[in-house]
Amino acid sequence: MGVVNVTPDSFSDGGRWDDHASAVAHGRELLEHGADILDIGGESTRPGATRPLVAEELDRVVPVIADLAAAGAVVSVDTMRAEVAAAALDAGATIVNDVSGGLADPGMLEVIAGSRATYVAMHWRAHAHHMTQFTSYRDGVVAGVCRELEARLEALVEAGVPESRVVLDPGLGFAKTTEQNWELLAGLAQLQALGRPVLVGASRKAFLGQLLAGPDGVRAVDQREHAGVALAVLLAERGVWALRVHDVRATADALAVWQRLTQEQG
Ligand code: PMM
């Protein structure tokens, strides 16, 4: 899953594709580089970010989704808002990637239930401006995330969304400390045991920058690519359904090697 952030302020690539033409061109390039899905978002979720107005978010994403879906891409919309999800589905998106797992907007579950969309429910506890205050997990982060995602799954089913349409995501970096991100990655099998496909978004995140910190401090966002690619291969090996990444060509190349060798081994 290649990331197209149509935002002025995303931590990883904010401001680079925030006009229509460059966002569409970027999406097309990611497809050429091997992305199977384009994840198009108009709201930055970086720690401390303020939310755009609904109208702003709609203006940012809907025209880009329409163009890329018309070009044949499988499109996912990265939104926490029911209204944006509904408009995106009308414009040709087939996946709704909701970093709040339906908690941010009470209307989201109804929109998903009334559609045929695949729904990515990410683990989330609070909006970006204060999420760093919510990193306490009484019996460990892995158990906490699994329990809270299981509750989202139950709420979705209760709202009329078939379980078969739901993908789960541990939400790396969202109300997690650096250490907790690694614990979650190590304990991914427990999340997979809930029986749903798992998507992971680790690309360029701060915990990788911290791992690679040198005398000049944390490794810069645009210099975390190799670590992200290594992690992508390890996660593919563990059966993750999708990887949400910025560096699509490098990731797709690495996965091609992994796939070829896996095939050879039978
Ligand atoms: N991370 C970001 C945004 N959307 N969606 C899912 N499903 N999982 C993630 O981990 C995730 C996400 C934040 O990263 P960005 O600013 O690079 O888009």
Boltz pocket constraint, residues with backbone or C-beta under 6 A from the ligand:
constraints:
  - pocket:
      binder: B
      contacts: [[A, 3], [A, 5], [A, 10], [A, 11], [A, 12], [A, 13], [A, 44], [A, 45], [A, 46], [A, 78], [A, 97], [A, 98], [A, 99], [A, 120], [A, 122], [A, 169], [A, 171], [A, 172], [A, 199], [A, 200], [A, 201], [A, 202], [A, 203], [A, 204], [A, 244]]
      max_distance: 6.0
